[in-house]
Amino acid sequence: MKVKERPLSSAAVHILLALAESDLHGYGIMQAVKRQSGGTYTLGPGTLYANLARLLAGGLVGERERQLKGGEVRREYHLSASGEQALRLEIRRLRQVVAIAGRRLGQPNEKGA
Amino acid sequence: MNMRQCLLFSYQLLLATYPPAFRRRFAAEMLELASSAELSEWPLIFGDTGLAIVRCWLQTAPADAAVEPAHGYLALGTSALPASRLLQGLVLATVISLSLCYFVSLGYRPGTDQNPSVCVQSAQTAVPAPPLR
């Protein structure tokens, strides 16, 4: 399966990273993104579900329904194999960007950046 | 009706403006998510959802693809342009072209000197700039 050809949006990266830890429902993804970014990045529901729709359509994220104790059904999202591959590619790309930035701007703590 | 119920009702109305396929698929989840939000988070929820709705209407293909069965695979980085979108574009382009033609025919007469353009008038009455020292 061809994974992707262009960089993922930062929201998509955060969502995939959250799902790399565990399967989550929508609210869980929002909380996980907030936690993993140290509170600096907050996903709104519009951005979250627009990105989830794209990721589902691209096969990077899968979904399944889980029955709760009270008989309630909750939809959970999980990272697919191609999603993991796409995330690894994106992280590699970001590392390259950081490496170039490091060469051109110096290390972040050298100039107080 | 208290404040929270009022906000939820307004949000439900906002969700109704999503494209139908997206609404059927995600609106219930979005409403559930919003119902567990704090009052301080509501400005973000409304603002973010409002922008997302506009974006969703502008690019409905991926959102629609999300509700298609598994064989409706759409890879990221590819663009699916269905015939309906082409038709919408054609209609929009025609309307814009006709509107432009109409306004041009009303206000612009090429080859007539009765109404010289504003640029010519301002050039004739322009005060010369003082010489540089």
gemmi code that builds the backbone of each chain (N, CA, C; Angstrom):
import gemmi

chains = {
    "A": [
        ("MET", (0.836, -1.192, 0.000), (0.000, 0.000, 0.000), (0.879, 1.254, 0.000)),
        ("LYS", (0.553, 2.162, -0.880), (1.305, 3.412, -0.932), (0.851, 4.289, 0.233)),
        ("VAL", (1.761, 4.691, 1.083), (1.347, 5.345, 2.321), (0.992, 6.808, 2.108)),
        ("LYS", (1.926, 7.600, 1.690), (1.620, 9.018, 1.509), (2.721, 9.670, 0.688)),
        ("GLU", (2.405, 10.807, 0.139), (3.390, 11.480, -0.685), (3.718, 12.865, -0.189)),
        ("ARG", (2.886, 13.418, 0.670), (3.180, 14.763, 1.165), (3.154, 14.761, 2.695)),
        ("PRO", (3.790, 15.764, 3.287), (3.875, 15.775, 4.745), (2.502, 15.776, 5.409)),
        ("LEU", (2.452, 15.182, 6.592), (1.208, 15.197, 7.358), (1.068, 16.548, 8.034)),
        ("SER", (-0.165, 16.948, 8.290), (-0.374, 18.193, 9.044), (0.044, 17.939, 10.492)),
        ("SER", (0.294, 19.033, 11.223), (0.723, 18.846, 12.611), (-0.389, 18.202, 13.432)),
        ("ALA", (-1.644, 18.516, 13.100), (-2.763, 17.884, 13.817), (-2.764, 16.381, 13.572)),
        ("ALA", (-2.523, 15.989, 12.316), (-2.507, 14.560, 11.984), (-1.369, 13.845, 12.711)),
        ("VAL", (-0.207, 14.500, 12.775), (0.934, 13.895, 13.483), (0.586, 13.682, 14.955)),
        ("HIS", (-0.018, 14.704, 15.566), (-0.392, 14.593, 16.982), (-1.415, 13.470, 17.190)),
        ("ILE", (-2.363, 13.360, 16.277), (-3.396, 12.319, 16.416), (-2.757, 10.930, 16.289)),
        ("LEU", (-1.903, 10.767, 15.293), (-1.250, 9.467, 15.089), (-0.355, 9.120, 16.284)),
        ("LEU", (0.325, 10.137, 16.825), (1.173, 9.899, 17.997), (0.341, 9.456, 19.199)),
        ("ALA", (-0.810, 10.093, 19.363), (-1.697, 9.716, 20.478), (-2.176, 8.280, 20.311)),
        ("LEU", (-2.498, 7.911, 19.067), (-3.011, 6.556, 18.811), (-1.887, 5.519, 18.847)),
        ("ALA", (-0.636, 5.972, 18.728), (0.487, 5.035, 18.821), (0.630, 4.516, 20.246)),
        ("GLU", (0.088, 5.251, 21.196), (0.176, 4.833, 22.598), (-0.930, 3.828, 22.929)),
        ("SER", (-2.157, 4.145, 22.516), (-3.264, 3.221, 22.789), (-4.457, 3.583, 21.909)),
        ("ASP", (-5.405, 2.659, 21.823), (-6.645, 2.938, 21.084), (-7.460, 3.948, 21.893)),
        ("LEU", (-8.019, 4.929, 21.206), (-8.720, 5.997, 21.926), (-10.000, 6.403, 21.210)),
        ("HIS", (-10.954, 6.939, 21.962), (-12.124, 7.559, 21.349), (-11.813, 9.049, 21.145)),
        ("GLY", (-12.728, 9.783, 20.539), (-12.467, 11.176, 20.165), (-11.985, 12.034, 21.327)),
        ("TYR", (-12.721, 11.978, 22.448), (-12.359, 12.810, 23.587), (-10.994, 12.396, 24.139)),
        ("GLY", (-10.745, 11.083, 24.112), (-9.458, 10.570, 24.572), (-8.314, 11.100, 23.726)),
        ("ILE", (-8.531, 11.194, 22.423), (-7.487, 11.731, 21.528), (-7.207, 13.193, 21.882)),
        ("MET", (-8.287, 13.955, 22.108), (-8.109, 15.376, 22.460), (-7.277, 15.531, 23.728)),
        ("GLN", (-7.600, 14.718, 24.724), (-6.877, 14.793, 26.000), (-5.420, 14.354, 25.827)),
        ("ALA", (-5.223, 13.285, 25.045), (-3.862, 12.768, 24.845), (-2.991, 13.785, 24.117)),
        ("VAL", (-3.572, 14.450, 23.124), (-2.803, 15.466, 22.371), (-2.413, 16.620, 23.286)),
        ("LYS", (-3.349, 17.028, 24.116), (-3.062, 18.115, 25.059), (-1.938, 17.705, 26.014)),
        ("ARG", (-2.005, 16.463, 26.481), (-1.020, 15.952, 27.441), (0.360, 15.830, 26.792)),
        ("GLN", (0.393, 15.215, 25.602), (1.701, 14.943, 24.989), (2.395, 16.209, 24.488)),
        ("SER", (1.615, 17.276, 24.262), (2.244, 18.535, 23.826), (2.523, 19.457, 25.007)),
        ("GLY", (2.296, 18.965, 26.203), (2.530, 19.785, 27.396), (1.544, 20.939, 27.491)),
        ("GLY", (0.392, 20.780, 26.901), (-0.651, 21.810, 26.979), (-0.493, 22.924, 25.965)),
        ("THR", (0.515, 22.815, 25.093), (0.742, 23.903, 24.133), (-0.105, 23.732, 22.873)),
        ("TYR", (-0.635, 22.553, 22.642), (-1.406, 22.307, 21.418), (-2.766, 21.718, 21.808)),
        ("THR", (-3.809, 22.435, 21.490), (-5.161, 21.969, 21.814), (-5.930, 21.743, 20.526)),
        ("LEU", (-6.458, 20.545, 20.394), (-7.260, 20.221, 19.204), (-8.717, 20.528, 19.499)),
        ("GLY", (-9.364, 21.247, 18.614), (-10.808, 21.428, 18.733), (-11.500, 20.264, 18.035)),
        ("PRO", (-12.787, 20.063, 18.318), (-13.486, 18.928, 17.705), (-13.564, 19.007, 16.185)),
        ("GLY", (-13.663, 20.222, 15.648), (-13.734, 20.373, 14.194), (-12.461, 19.888, 13.526)),
        ("THR", (-11.323, 20.353, 14.035), (-10.028, 19.934, 13.490), (-9.812, 18.444, 13.702)),
        ("LEU", (-10.174, 17.978, 14.878), (-9.973, 16.556, 15.201), (-10.721, 15.655, 14.220)),
        ("TYR", (-12.008, 15.911, 14.039), (-12.788, 14.991, 13.209), (-12.537, 15.183, 11.708)),
        ("ALA", (-12.168, 16.394, 11.310), (-11.789, 16.589, 9.902), (-10.541, 15.766, 9.593)),
        ("ASN", (-9.581, 15.787, 10.532), (-8.354, 15.009, 10.334), (-8.614, 13.516, 10.443)),
        ("LEU", (-9.472, 13.137, 11.385), (-9.801, 11.713, 11.513), (-10.457, 11.194, 10.230)),
        ("ALA", (-11.326, 12.014, 9.650), (-11.992, 11.602, 8.405), (-10.963, 11.343, 7.317)),
        ("ARG", (-9.977, 12.246, 7.220), (-8.929, 12.081, 6.207), (-8.061, 10.860, 6.498)),
        ("LEU", (-7.719, 10.695, 7.765), (-6.860, 9.565, 8.133), (-7.577, 8.229, 7.943)),
        ("LEU", (-8.873, 8.224, 8.233), (-9.665, 7.006, 8.007), (-9.749, 6.706, 6.510)),
        ("ALA", (-9.989, 7.763, 5.746), (-10.098, 7.583, 4.291), (-8.779, 7.103, 3.697)),
        ("GLY", (-7.669, 7.560, 4.281), (-6.361, 7.147, 3.795), (-5.911, 5.808, 4.326)),
        ("GLY", (-6.690, 5.240, 5.254), (-6.338, 3.932, 5.817), (-5.229, 4.019, 6.856)),
        ("LEU", (-4.910, 5.235, 7.311), (-3.847, 5.382, 8.307), (-4.373, 5.113, 9.714)),
        ("VAL", (-5.680, 5.249, 9.863), (-6.327, 5.001, 11.151), (-7.499, 4.050, 10.900)),
        ("GLY", (-7.695, 3.138, 11.833), (-8.845, 2.241, 11.743), (-9.797, 2.522, 12.894)),
        ("GLU", (-10.966, 1.939, 12.856), (-11.934, 2.156, 13.937), (-12.621, 0.855, 14.290)),
        ("ARG", (-13.031, 0.777, 15.515), (-13.831, -0.366, 15.946), (-14.782, 0.093, 17.046)),
        ("GLU", (-15.869, -0.642, 17.186), (-16.838, -0.281, 18.224), (-16.613, -1.155, 19.443)),
        ("ARG", (-16.648, -0.516, 20.595), (-16.445, -1.263, 21.838), (-17.665, -1.071, 22.722)),
        ("GLN", (-18.146, -2.189, 23.254), (-19.340, -2.114, 24.106), (-18.916, -1.851, 25.552)),
        ("LEU", (-19.494, -0.822, 26.134), (-19.163, -0.504, 27.524), (-20.046, -1.325, 28.459)),
        ("LYS", (-19.759, -1.217, 29.759), (-20.487, -2.035, 30.743), (-21.989, -1.738, 30.744)),
        ("GLY", (-22.335, -0.508, 30.579), (-23.749, -0.133, 30.617), (-24.500, -0.452, 29.323)),
        ("GLY", (-23.857, -1.148, 28.410), (-24.502, -1.484, 27.142), (-24.287, -0.418, 26.079)),
        ("GLU", (-23.648, 0.667, 26.514), (-23.379, 1.777, 25.590), (-22.260, 1.369, 24.619)),
        ("VAL", (-22.372, 1.816, 23.391), (-21.346, 1.487, 22.399), (-20.496, 2.728, 22.139)),
        ("ARG", (-19.189, 2.546, 22.155), (-18.294, 3.677, 21.907), (-17.353, 3.311, 20.767)),
        ("ARG", (-17.161, 4.274, 19.873), (-16.280, 4.021, 18.731), (-14.853, 4.417, 19.109)),
        ("GLU", (-13.943, 3.514, 18.907), (-12.537, 3.800, 19.215), (-11.703, 3.744, 17.944)),
        ("TYR", (-10.664, 4.550, 17.938), (-9.783, 4.627, 16.772), (-8.431, 4.006, 17.108)),
        ("HIS", (-7.830, 3.381, 16.120), (-6.512, 2.783, 16.357), (-5.593, 3.055, 15.172)),
        ("LEU", (-4.307, 2.969, 15.440), (-3.295, 3.212, 14.404), (-3.161, 1.953, 13.549)),
        ("SER", (-3.274, 2.103, 12.258), (-3.120, 0.944, 11.371), (-1.634, 0.761, 11.033)),
        ("ALA", (-1.324, -0.331, 10.365), (0.081, -0.591, 10.007), (0.605, 0.506, 9.080)),
        ("SER", (-0.226, 0.907, 8.108), (0.236, 1.960, 7.197), (0.304, 3.309, 7.914)),
        ("GLY", (-0.534, 3.487, 8.937), (-0.471, 4.706, 9.743), (0.835, 4.793, 10.501)),
        ("GLU", (1.254, 3.643, 11.038), (2.524, 3.612, 11.770), (3.684, 3.913, 10.817)),
        ("GLN", (3.590, 3.341, 9.621), (4.636, 3.574, 8.617), (4.688, 5.058, 8.241)),
        ("ALA", (3.503, 5.646, 8.042), (3.434, 7.065, 7.676), (3.995, 7.936, 8.786)),
        ("LEU", (3.694, 7.564, 10.027), (4.198, 8.329, 11.170), (5.720, 8.241, 11.241)),
        ("ARG", (6.261, 7.045, 11.012), (7.718, 6.885, 11.048), (8.374, 7.735, 9.946)),
        ("LEU", (7.765, 7.717, 8.764), (8.299, 8.524, 7.654), (8.265, 10.011, 7.999)),
        ("GLU", (7.170, 10.432, 8.619), (7.014, 11.842, 8.969), (8.034, 12.255, 10.017)),
        ("ILE", (8.259, 11.377, 11.003), (9.241, 11.681, 12.048), (10.640, 11.773, 11.439)),
        ("ARG", (10.923, 10.878, 10.487), (12.227, 10.933, 9.813), (12.375, 12.257, 9.058)),
        ("ARG", (11.303, 12.671, 8.387), (11.335, 13.936, 7.649), (11.553, 15.110, 8.601)),
        ("LEU", (10.861, 15.071, 9.742), (11.003, 16.154, 10.722), (12.425, 16.190, 11.307)),
        ("ARG", (13.008, 15.009, 11.496), (14.395, 14.950, 11.991), (15.335, 15.625, 11.005)),
        ("GLN", (15.091, 15.386, 9.711), (15.929, 16.021, 8.693), (15.792, 17.535, 8.760)),
        ("VAL", (14.551, 17.996, 8.946), (14.309, 19.448, 9.048), (15.038, 20.014, 10.253)),
        ("VAL", (14.956, 19.291, 11.380), (15.622, 19.754, 12.608), (17.139, 19.763, 12.413)),
        ("ALA", (17.653, 18.752, 11.703), (19.096, 18.694, 11.465), (19.553, 19.887, 10.625)),
        ("ILE", (18.798, 20.190, 9.601), (19.141, 21.346, 8.753), (19.063, 22.635, 9.572)),
        ("ALA", (18.014, 22.747, 10.371), (17.853, 23.943, 11.205), (19.007, 24.061, 12.189)),
        ("GLY", (19.426, 22.922, 12.732), (20.550, 22.923, 13.674), (21.826, 23.422, 13.032)),
        ("ARG", (22.050, 22.994, 11.762), (23.271, 23.423, 11.057), (23.221, 24.921, 10.748)),
        ("ARG", (22.036, 25.391, 10.376), (21.945, 26.795, 9.930), (21.773, 27.782, 11.084)),
        ("LEU", (21.072, 27.362, 12.104), (20.764, 28.295, 13.201), (21.574, 28.008, 14.453)),
        ("GLY", (22.281, 26.889, 14.459), (22.973, 26.494, 15.680), (22.017, 25.724, 16.569)),
        ("GLN", (22.556, 25.144, 17.621), (21.705, 24.401, 18.540), (20.766, 25.359, 19.255)),
        ("PRO", (19.562, 24.933, 19.607), (18.578, 25.843, 20.203), (19.093, 26.606, 21.417)),
        ("ASN", (19.864, 25.926, 22.303), (20.286, 26.621, 23.524), (21.516, 27.503, 23.326)),
        ("GLU", (22.121, 27.421, 22.115), (23.290, 28.261, 21.875), (22.912, 29.740, 21.761)),
        ("LYS", (21.770, 29.967, 21.092), (21.357, 31.359, 20.874), (20.081, 31.684, 21.623)),
        ("GLY", (19.744, 30.829, 22.536), (18.561, 31.101, 23.364), (17.268, 30.942, 22.624)),
        ("ALA", (17.253, 30.197, 21.480), (16.026, 30.006, 20.706), (15.109, 28.984, 21.358)),
    ],
    "B": [
        ("MET", (-34.054, 26.271, 30.562), (-32.850, 25.840, 29.839), (-31.624, 26.563, 30.413)),
        ("ASN", (-30.683, 25.813, 30.952), (-29.502, 26.469, 31.523), (-28.461, 26.763, 30.432)),
        ("MET", (-27.353, 27.344, 30.879), (-26.321, 27.794, 29.940), (-25.774, 26.631, 29.105)),
        ("ARG", (-25.469, 25.518, 29.768), (-24.871, 24.369, 29.075), (-25.819, 23.807, 28.014)),
        ("GLN", (-27.092, 23.703, 28.383), (-28.085, 23.183, 27.422), (-28.215, 24.109, 26.227)),
        ("CYS", (-28.165, 25.414, 26.542), (-28.266, 26.415, 25.475), (-27.081, 26.302, 24.506)),
        ("LEU", (-25.878, 26.114, 25.076), (-24.680, 25.966, 24.244), (-24.747, 24.686, 23.414)),
        ("LEU", (-25.206, 23.619, 24.042), (-25.303, 22.347, 23.325), (-26.304, 22.431, 22.179)),
        ("PHE", (-27.415, 23.122, 22.436), (-28.426, 23.286, 21.392), (-27.860, 24.103, 20.221)),
        ("SER", (-27.124, 25.181, 20.568), (-26.511, 26.004, 19.513), (-25.492, 25.182, 18.726)),
        ("TYR", (-24.748, 24.370, 19.451), (-23.728, 23.542, 18.795), (-24.378, 22.513, 17.863)),
        ("GLN", (-25.514, 21.991, 18.323), (-26.248, 21.026, 17.494), (-26.696, 21.689, 16.177)),
        ("LEU", (-27.130, 22.938, 16.299), (-27.527, 23.685, 15.092), (-26.327, 23.888, 14.170)),
        ("LEU", (-25.186, 24.200, 14.784), (-23.961, 24.397, 13.990), (-23.569, 23.105, 13.275)),
        ("LEU", (-23.681, 21.998, 13.969), (-23.313, 20.706, 13.371), (-24.232, 20.352, 12.198)),
        ("ALA", (-25.437, 20.885, 12.237), (-26.395, 20.602, 11.157), (-25.952, 21.217, 9.835)),
        ("THR", (-24.982, 22.136, 9.890), (-24.528, 22.781, 8.653), (-23.363, 22.030, 7.999)),
        ("TYR", (-22.917, 20.948, 8.604), (-21.888, 20.106, 7.968), (-22.463, 19.432, 6.726)),
        ("PRO", (-21.621, 19.070, 5.772), (-22.120, 18.262, 4.643), (-22.765, 16.976, 5.180)),
        ("PRO", (-23.854, 16.518, 4.546), (-24.640, 15.399, 5.104), (-23.826, 14.154, 5.453)),
        ("ALA", (-22.918, 13.768, 4.570), (-22.151, 12.535, 4.816), (-21.311, 12.661, 6.082)),
        ("PHE", (-20.671, 13.805, 6.228), (-19.828, 14.030, 7.409), (-20.695, 14.084, 8.669)),
        ("ARG", (-21.836, 14.755, 8.540), (-22.737, 14.920, 9.697), (-23.240, 13.562, 10.191)),
        ("ARG", (-23.648, 12.730, 9.243), (-24.163, 11.408, 9.624), (-23.093, 10.585, 10.342)),
        ("ARG", (-21.875, 10.767, 9.896), (-20.794, 9.931, 10.402), (-20.250, 10.430, 11.743)),
        ("PHE", (-20.095, 11.754, 11.899), (-19.354, 12.254, 13.057), (-20.135, 13.170, 14.005)),
        ("ALA", (-21.304, 13.665, 13.619), (-21.970, 14.696, 14.424), (-22.308, 14.202, 15.828)),
        ("ALA", (-22.769, 12.964, 15.938), (-23.145, 12.450, 17.260), (-21.934, 12.411, 18.185)),
        ("GLU", (-20.812, 11.975, 17.633), (-19.577, 11.911, 18.438), (-19.119, 13.302, 18.845)),
        ("MET", (-19.224, 14.242, 17.908), (-18.783, 15.611, 18.192), (-19.650, 16.236, 19.278)),
        ("LEU", (-20.936, 15.936, 19.221), (-21.866, 16.474, 20.229), (-21.561, 15.865, 21.593)),
        ("GLU", (-21.263, 14.582, 21.597), (-20.925, 13.900, 22.848), (-19.656, 14.496, 23.447)),
        ("LEU", (-18.702, 14.750, 22.558), (-17.433, 15.341, 22.996), (-17.663, 16.740, 23.580)),
        ("ALA", (-18.500, 17.513, 22.883), (-18.761, 18.885, 23.347), (-19.512, 18.883, 24.673)),
        ("SER", (-20.346, 17.872, 24.880), (-21.144, 17.843, 26.109), (-20.274, 17.621, 27.342)),
        ("SER", (-19.069, 17.094, 27.137), (-18.192, 16.881, 28.289), (-17.165, 18.003, 28.434)),
        ("ALA", (-17.326, 19.062, 27.641), (-16.356, 20.172, 27.691), (-16.690, 21.145, 28.819)),
        ("GLU", (-15.641, 21.816, 29.286), (-15.824, 22.868, 30.287), (-16.369, 24.126, 29.602)),
        ("LEU", (-16.965, 25.000, 30.400), (-17.515, 26.243, 29.821), (-16.433, 27.086, 29.151)),
        ("SER", (-15.231, 27.071, 29.737), (-14.141, 27.886, 29.179), (-13.678, 27.367, 27.819)),
        ("GLU", (-14.018, 26.128, 27.475), (-13.572, 25.548, 26.205), (-14.535, 25.836, 25.052)),
        ("TRP", (-15.677, 26.407, 25.360), (-16.689, 26.609, 24.315), (-16.290, 27.569, 23.204)),
        ("PRO", (-15.571, 28.657, 23.519), (-15.140, 29.520, 22.400), (-14.286, 28.759, 21.392)),
        ("LEU", (-13.367, 27.918, 21.909), (-12.529, 27.103, 21.014), (-13.408, 26.134, 20.209)),
        ("ILE", (-14.363, 25.522, 20.875), (-15.206, 24.527, 20.202), (-16.000, 25.175, 19.058)),
        ("PHE", (-16.611, 26.315, 19.335), (-17.402, 26.982, 18.292), (-16.515, 27.494, 17.155)),
        ("GLY", (-15.412, 28.152, 17.534), (-14.520, 28.717, 16.515), (-13.920, 27.643, 15.630)),
        ("ASP", (-13.426, 26.616, 16.279), (-12.765, 25.531, 15.547), (-13.756, 24.790, 14.642)),
        ("THR", (-14.933, 24.528, 15.176), (-15.927, 23.800, 14.373), (-16.420, 24.656, 13.205)),
        ("GLY", (-16.603, 25.959, 13.452), (-17.053, 26.845, 12.379), (-16.073, 26.847, 11.207)),
        ("LEU", (-14.787, 26.968, 11.522), (-13.762, 26.946, 10.457), (-13.718, 25.584, 9.764)),
        ("ALA", (-13.851, 24.534, 10.569), (-13.783, 23.180, 10.001), (-14.951, 22.931, 9.041)),
        ("ILE", (-16.102, 23.518, 9.336), (-17.267, 23.335, 8.462), (-17.000, 23.962, 7.090)),
        ("VAL", (-16.426, 25.173, 7.117), (-16.109, 25.841, 5.844), (-15.120, 25.002, 5.048)),
        ("ARG", (-14.070, 24.546, 5.740), (-13.060, 23.713, 5.061), (-13.686, 22.441, 4.514)),
        ("CYS", (-14.599, 21.877, 5.286), (-15.219, 20.607, 4.886), (-16.064, 20.797, 3.619)),
        ("TRP", (-16.761, 21.931, 3.532), (-17.561, 22.188, 2.329), (-16.670, 22.427, 1.123)),
        ("LEU", (-15.503, 23.069, 1.374), (-14.592, 23.366, 0.267), (-13.906, 22.112, -0.261)),
        ("GLN", (-13.726, 21.138, 0.616), (-13.066, 19.898, 0.178), (-13.866, 18.712, 0.704)),
        ("THR", (-14.999, 18.476, 0.096), (-15.897, 17.430, 0.598), (-15.426, 16.037, 0.227)),
        ("ALA", (-14.552, 15.906, -0.754), (-14.178, 14.565, -1.220), (-13.595, 13.671, -0.127)),
        ("PRO", (-12.571, 14.127, 0.660), (-12.033, 13.235, 1.670), (-13.052, 12.875, 2.751)),
        ("ALA", (-13.878, 13.866, 3.135), (-14.854, 13.588, 4.179), (-15.882, 12.567, 3.700)),
        ("ASP", (-16.291, 12.684, 2.452), (-17.239, 11.720, 1.912), (-16.599, 10.349, 1.786)),
        ("ALA", (-15.317, 10.365, 1.431), (-14.629, 9.080, 1.269), (-14.565, 8.324, 2.587)),
        ("ALA", (-14.557, 9.085, 3.703), (-14.461, 8.441, 5.004), (-15.682, 7.581, 5.306)),
        ("VAL", (-16.791, 7.888, 4.706), (-18.000, 7.126, 5.012), (-18.289, 6.088, 3.937)),
        ("GLU", (-17.431, 6.015, 2.945), (-17.616, 4.994, 1.926), (-17.109, 3.660, 2.453)),
        ("PRO", (-17.522, 2.549, 1.857), (-17.023, 1.254, 2.290), (-15.525, 1.120, 2.062)),
        ("ALA", (-14.966, 0.011, 2.552), (-13.508, -0.144, 2.581), (-12.863, -0.039, 1.202)),
        ("HIS", (-13.559, -0.437, 0.142), (-12.934, -0.389, -1.175), (-12.787, 1.036, -1.693)),
        ("GLY", (-13.453, 1.990, -1.020), (-13.348, 3.397, -1.440), (-12.094, 4.034, -0.896)),
        ("TYR", (-10.951, 3.422, -1.119), (-9.686, 3.906, -0.561), (-9.218, 5.163, -1.277)),
        ("LEU", (-8.839, 6.130, -0.492), (-8.302, 7.368, -1.060), (-7.000, 7.677, -0.341)),
        ("ALA", (-5.897, 7.490, -1.025), (-4.601, 7.718, -0.389), (-4.358, 9.197, -0.175)),
        ("LEU", (-3.663, 9.529, 0.895), (-3.286, 10.927, 1.117), (-2.313, 11.325, 0.021)),
        ("GLY", (-2.425, 12.522, -0.437), (-1.537, 12.981, -1.492), (-2.132, 12.789, -2.870)),
        ("THR", (-3.227, 12.052, -2.955), (-3.897, 11.921, -4.243), (-5.139, 12.792, -4.202)),
        ("SER", (-5.681, 13.117, -5.346), (-6.896, 13.927, -5.347), (-7.950, 13.258, -6.203)),
        ("ALA", (-9.074, 13.019, -5.599), (-10.194, 12.469, -6.346), (-11.132, 13.616, -6.684)),
        ("LEU", (-11.420, 13.827, -7.928), (-12.282, 14.927, -8.341), (-13.516, 14.344, -9.020)),
        ("PRO", (-14.573, 14.121, -8.260), (-15.751, 13.511, -8.848), (-16.447, 14.453, -9.830)),
        ("ALA", (-17.322, 13.880, -10.664), (-18.003, 14.670, -11.691), (-18.856, 15.775, -11.083)),
        ("SER", (-19.436, 15.509, -9.909), (-20.289, 16.525, -9.278), (-19.485, 17.777, -8.932)),
        ("ARG", (-18.215, 17.585, -8.492), (-17.377, 18.734, -8.162), (-17.010, 19.520, -9.422)),
        ("LEU", (-16.756, 18.792, -10.488), (-16.447, 19.461, -11.756), (-17.642, 20.289, -12.224)),
        ("LEU", (-18.833, 19.709, -12.063), (-20.054, 20.410, -12.472), (-20.252, 21.665, -11.628)),
        ("GLN", (-20.016, 21.538, -10.316), (-20.133, 22.708, -9.428), (-19.173, 23.804, -9.861)),
        ("GLY", (-17.949, 23.395, -10.172), (-16.941, 24.356, -10.612), (-17.339, 25.042, -11.901)),
        ("LEU", (-17.900, 24.251, -12.814), (-18.320, 24.787, -14.110), (-19.441, 25.814, -13.933)),
        ("VAL", (-20.412, 25.463, -13.095), (-21.540, 26.377, -12.837), (-21.033, 27.667, -12.195)),
        ("LEU", (-20.139, 27.518, -11.203), (-19.595, 28.691, -10.515), (-18.817, 29.583, -11.478)),
        ("ALA", (-17.992, 28.953, -12.320), (-17.205, 29.722, -13.290), (-18.116, 30.454, -14.267)),
        ("THR", (-19.205, 29.801, -14.699), (-20.149, 30.428, -15.626), (-20.824, 31.633, -14.984)),
        ("VAL", (-21.256, 31.457, -13.722), (-21.930, 32.554, -13.014), (-20.982, 33.740, -12.863)),
        ("ILE", (-19.728, 33.469, -12.479), (-18.748, 34.552, -12.310), (-18.495, 35.256, -13.642)),
        ("SER", (-18.347, 34.485, -14.722), (-18.089, 35.071, -16.038), (-19.256, 35.941, -16.491)),
        ("LEU", (-20.478, 35.430, -16.325), (-21.668, 36.201, -16.730), (-21.792, 37.478, -15.914)),
        ("SER", (-21.509, 37.381, -14.595), (-21.581, 38.570, -13.736), (-20.570, 39.612, -14.185)),
        ("LEU", (-19.349, 39.162, -14.480), (-18.305, 40.086, -14.939), (-18.719, 40.760, -16.236)),
        ("CYS", (-19.258, 39.955, -17.180), (-19.703, 40.511, -18.465), (-20.781, 41.573, -18.247)),
        ("TYR", (-21.701, 41.278, -17.316), (-22.809, 42.201, -17.042), (-22.274, 43.523, -16.499)),
        ("PHE", (-21.369, 43.447, -15.506), (-20.853, 44.674, -14.904), (-19.992, 45.460, -15.880)),
        ("VAL", (-19.246, 44.749, -16.696), (-18.416, 45.425, -17.701), (-19.306, 46.146, -18.699)),
        ("SER", (-20.402, 45.496, -19.128), (-21.286, 46.115, -20.119), (-22.003, 47.336, -19.522)),
        ("LEU", (-22.200, 47.360, -18.216), (-22.859, 48.500, -17.565), (-21.932, 49.704, -17.428)),
        ("GLY", (-20.709, 49.448, -16.988), (-19.871, 50.568, -16.579), (-18.701, 50.887, -17.474)),
        ("TYR", (-18.439, 50.134, -18.483), (-17.231, 50.356, -19.267), (-17.549, 50.329, -20.751)),
        ("ARG", (-17.228, 51.424, -21.456), (-17.467, 51.505, -22.907), (-16.118, 51.695, -23.588)),
        ("PRO", (-15.502, 50.713, -24.103), (-14.201, 50.901, -24.740), (-14.321, 51.719, -26.019)),
        ("GLY", (-13.392, 52.633, -26.283), (-13.366, 53.398, -27.528), (-14.148, 54.687, -27.473)),
        ("THR", (-14.778, 55.054, -26.326), (-15.512, 56.315, -26.215), (-14.718, 57.268, -25.349)),
        ("ASP", (-14.676, 58.567, -25.747), (-13.903, 59.556, -24.998), (-14.784, 60.435, -24.129)),
        ("GLN", (-16.088, 60.088, -24.046), (-17.011, 60.932, -23.273), (-16.680, 60.910, -21.788)),
        ("ASN", (-16.284, 59.762, -21.300), (-15.981, 59.617, -19.879), (-14.541, 59.165, -19.708)),
        ("PRO", (-13.607, 60.107, -19.756), (-12.220, 59.684, -19.550), (-12.051, 59.075, -18.160)),
        ("SER", (-11.135, 58.154, -18.074), (-10.994, 57.421, -16.810), (-10.435, 58.317, -15.707)),
        ("VAL", (-10.613, 57.885, -14.504), (-10.162, 58.642, -13.335), (-8.658, 58.843, -13.380)),
        ("CYS", (-7.963, 57.844, -13.886), (-6.502, 57.943, -13.932), (-6.066, 59.106, -14.816)),
        ("VAL", (-6.744, 59.283, -15.972), (-6.390, 60.368, -16.894), (-6.678, 61.706, -16.237)),
        ("GLN", (-7.861, 61.815, -15.573), (-8.215, 63.077, -14.916), (-7.192, 63.436, -13.854)),
        ("SER", (-6.835, 62.489, -13.053), (-5.907, 62.789, -11.968), (-4.535, 63.145, -12.517)),
        ("ALA", (-4.168, 62.572, -13.665), (-2.868, 62.902, -14.266), (-2.873, 64.336, -14.767)),
        ("GLN", (-4.031, 64.783, -15.310), (-4.107, 66.148, -15.843), (-4.074, 67.191, -14.736)),
        ("THR", (-4.690, 66.867, -13.599), (-4.788, 67.851, -12.515), (-3.703, 67.677, -11.473)),
        ("ALA", (-2.803, 66.776, -11.728), (-1.798, 66.484, -10.702), (-0.862, 67.670, -10.515)),
        ("VAL", (-0.518, 67.959, -9.268), (0.414, 69.038, -8.956), (1.826, 68.500, -9.156)),
        ("PRO", (2.683, 69.251, -9.892), (4.045, 68.732, -10.085), (4.818, 68.677, -8.775)),
        ("ALA", (5.639, 67.661, -8.658), (6.409, 67.476, -7.425), (7.495, 68.533, -7.325)),
        ("PRO", (7.813, 69.027, -6.115), (8.885, 70.024, -5.966), (10.227, 69.416, -6.354)),
        ("PRO", (11.104, 70.243, -6.900), (12.415, 69.690, -7.311), (13.211, 69.197, -6.113)),
        ("LEU", (13.965, 68.154, -6.362), (14.800, 67.597, -5.293), (16.028, 68.477, -5.082)),
        ("ARG", (16.408, 68.662, -3.852), (17.597, 69.484, -3.569), (18.826, 68.609, -3.423)),
    ],
}
model = gemmi.Model(1)
for chain_id, residues in chains.items():
    chain = gemmi.Chain(chain_id)
    for i, (resn, *xyz) in enumerate(residues, 1):
        res = gemmi.Residue()
        res.name, res.seqid = resn, gemmi.SeqId(i, " ")
        for name, pos in zip(("N", "CA", "C"), xyz):
            atom = gemmi.Atom()
            atom.name, atom.element = name, gemmi.Element(name[0])
            atom.pos, atom.b_iso = gemmi.Position(*pos), 0.0
            res.add_atom(atom)
        chain.add_residue(res)
    model.add_chain(chain)
structure = gemmi.Structure()
structure.add_model(model)
structure.setup_entities()
